[in-house]
Amino acid sequence: MPEADSAKGEKKFYEDVPMKTPGFFLKGASSLDWGMKNRLSRIFNPDSGRTVMFAIDHGYFQGPTTGLERIDLTIVPLMYYADAIMLTRGILRTTVPPSLTKPVVMRCSGGPSILKELSNEELAVDIEDAIRMNVAAITLQVFIGGEFETRSVHNMTRLVDMGLRYGIPTMAVTAVGKDMVRDARYFRLACRICAELGAQIIKTYYVPDGFETITASCPVPIVMAGGKKIPVLDALTMAYNAVQEGASGVDMGRNIFQAEAPEAMMKTVHKVVHENLKPAEALEMYETLKNQD
């Protein structure tokens, strides 16, 4: 039977050009499904391989944190400058405009407040609800060394399994209790456990001594947690050092929305992460943008 378009002339099959089988730009993701890679490509910039996430999920256990009292007024305008936003489904539904096209990393764990033992968390979002809200990734705390360590690890593996069924990556956040030592040895342990059990992204804290050993020993991308509010230069230096030492980006909250000039800080962090802007130059950029605002 003749081909339907045989009259259109000679076809081009480029027999002498083999089809390319490109790898994937993100660490540890080459064997993932197409949908998961596509979601990861929305979170992480394919050109730099990095991301600037904007964390505003603090209220799920802290209530109206300073700077997050009126998310509609102070936070939503900043979302447009981030690569991805990390938040809860309640804030997404009630406060974030559906016209925002930034990828969503949704908080899926919860339970105790700051008044209780934080490691006693459960999964708090059904995967079908995450799908309904078109999320790019799902995330939860993992309390390695915490009182309820095993429960939090099992929460993560259940979330990973649910994400794999629908092509949604899971980000494990290595929580640190007040009595735990924050050093490279601890974070190597916590990050590796999360990666070994299936998390596709790890969010962890920066330590000045040995951070490169944490990123080197973790087979999936590490995103640096911004942590508590610190001076602007310190925050910019921490972000710069983290990406230079192997992090695939940052997930900052308080060091952006509690800054004197949040928009200027967001734009400056973006330059540091994606363009390797050095801390002294970044501080100068921040001050210039702050004065313009």
N, C-alpha and C positions, 0 to 999 in steps of 0.2 A: 504494500500500500504506500503510495507516495506521501511525503511529508506535506503538511498543510501549507507551508510557506516556501515550497520548492521553487516557485517562480520569482522569488525575491533576489535571486542571484547567489553567487558562491558564499557559503558561510565561512566564518573565521573560527577555527578551533584552536589556533596557536599550538599546534602539536609539538613544536620545539621549545615551548615554555612550560616547565613543570609547575603544577599548582603549588603555591606556598602553603605551608602549615605553620603559621606563626605561633610563637609561644605567647605567654601572657605576662604582662608587665609586673604583676604583683607577686611578691614572694609567697611560695607555697600554694598558689592557686591554679596551677596549670592543669590539674586533673578535675577541677570543679565543672559543674554543668554550665551551659551557656547562660541560663537565666541568672545564676549566682554571679558569674563573671560580669554580666551586664550591670547588675546591682553594685558590685564592687567598683566598677568603672565609673559609676555615678558618684560614689563616695570619695574615691581616690582619683586625683587628676592623672590621666594616663601619660601626660607629658613629664610631670615631675615624679609621679609615683607616690605622691603625698596628699595629705588632707588637712584642712583646718575645720574640725568639728566645733560646734558651738553647744556646750553643755548647759542646759537650763532645767535639768530634771531634779534639782536639789529638793524641791518641795515635796517629793514623794515620801520623804521621811523627816524633813526639817521644817515643813510648813513654809510660810512666806518669807524666805530668806532675803536678807538685805540685797536690794537691787532687783528682786523678782516679785516685789509687791504688786505691781501692775504690769504684767507681761505684755498686755495689749498696747501700752503706751511706750514703754522703755525697751522692750526686748524684740518685739516683732520687726521694727525697722532695721535692727541689726542683722536679722536672719539673712537678708539678701546679700550680705557680704561674706557669708560663710560658705564652705563647700558642702557641709551637711549640718543638720541640727539633731541634737540628742535630747529627747524630751519624753514626757508621759502621754498616754492616749487622752487623758482628761484635758490637758492643755492643748493638745493638737485639735481635739474636737471643738472645744469651747472658744479658742482664742486665735489660732493660726488661720490666716486666710487660705482657702482651698486653692487659690490662684498661685500660691507659693510653689515653685517647682523644685526647690531644694530637696535632696534626698533626706529621708527621715530615718534616724536610728532610734528605735522605740524601746524605752525602759519596760521590761517585762517581769521584773521581780519586785517584791514589796512585802509588807507585813508589819514589822516593828518600827516604831518611831525612835527618835533620839532619846526617848525616855526608857527604852528597853534594850535588850541585847540585840544588836543589829544583825548578827549572823543568823538569827532565827527567821530567815526569809523563806518565802514560798514563791512559786510562779504566780503572777498576778494578771496575766493577759493570755487569752486564748489565741492560738495561731490564726484562727479564722478571722478574728477581729483585726489582727495585724495585717492580714491580707486585705481586708476591707479598706483599710486606711493606706494601702499602697506603700508600705514601708520598704526601705532599701536594706535594712538590717534590724535585728532584734538583739537586745542586750540585757545583761543582769550582773549582779555582784557575785563574786566567788570568794569565800572567806577561808583561804588556806591558813590553817593554824587557829581558826576561830572555834568557838564552842560548838557551833553547828556546821563544822567544815563539811562533813559527808553529805548533809542535806543540801548545802549550797552547790556542791559538786554534782550531785544527782539532779538538782534543778537545771544546771547547765547542760548536762548530757541529754536530758529530756528536751530542752529547748533546741539544742543542736539537731536532734532527731526530727523534731517538728520542722525546723528550718530546711533541712535537707529534703524533706518531702515536697517542699514548694519552692525550692531554689532561693531561699532567703538566708544570707549569712548571719552567724551569731558572733557578737562581740562579748567576750568575757572581761569583766572589770575586776582586777585584783584588789579587793578591799583590804585595808590594813586596820586592824584594831588598835586601840590606844595602848595596849600592852605589848604590841609586836615591834620587832626591830625592823626599821626601814633600811635595809642594806642590799647590796647586789646579790648576796647569797640567798636571801629570802625571795627576792623578786625573780631570780633565776628559777627557783623551785616553783613558785606560784605560776609564772608564765608558762613554763614547760608543761606542768600538769594540765593546764587549760588547753594548750595546743595538742598535747598527746590525746586528750579525750574529745577532740573534734572542733574546738572553737576556731573560726576562720580569721578572727581579729582579736588581739589582746590589747586592753587599755591598762597601763600601769604607770607607776610614778617614776620620776627621774631621780637618780642618785648620782652625785658627782664622782664617786669612786667606783668604777667598774660597770657603768651603764652599758658600755659597748659589749660586755660579756653577756648581758641580759638579751640584747637584740641578736647577738651572734648565735646564742644557744636556743633561740626560739624560731621554729620553722615557719611561722606565719607573721604577718605584719604586726608591729607594735605601735600603738598610738600613745603618746605621752599624756598623762593626766595633768591638768593645770594645777590642781590642788588649791590650797588656801590662797588668799590675796597676799601678794608680796609686792615690793616696789617695782615700778615699771621696768627699769633696767634689769633687775633680777629676773623678772618674768621673760623678757625678751632674750636674755642670755640663756636661760634654761631651755627655751624653745629652740634656740640656735644650736646649743650643744647637743640636745636630744636628737635632732635630725642629722647633725654631723656624725653622731655616734650610732646611727643605724635606725632610728625611729622613722616610721612612715607617716609622720605627721603629729599633730597635737589635738587634744580635745579640751579646750579651755572654756571655763565658765566665769568664775569669780574674778579672775585677772583681766577679764574683758568687761563684764557688765558692772563690776564694782570700780572700774577705772574712772579717773576724773573725766576722760573723754573716751567713752566706749567705742564709738565708731572709728576714731583715730587708732585706737588700740587694735581693733579687729583688722583694719587695713594694714597696719604695720606687721602684725603677726603673720598675715598672709604673705607679705613680702619676705619675711624671715624664713618661712617654711618652704615656699615654692621657688624663691629666687636666691636663697642663701645670703640674705642681707645680714651683715655683721651687726652685733649688738650696739656698738657706738653709733653706727650709721642709722640703725633702726630707731634708737632713742631720738636722734635728730629729726628723723621723719615723723615720729610720734608728736614731738613738740611742735613741729611746723603744722601738722594737720590739726592739732589741738587749738592752736592759735587761730587757724583759719575758721574752725567751727565757732 
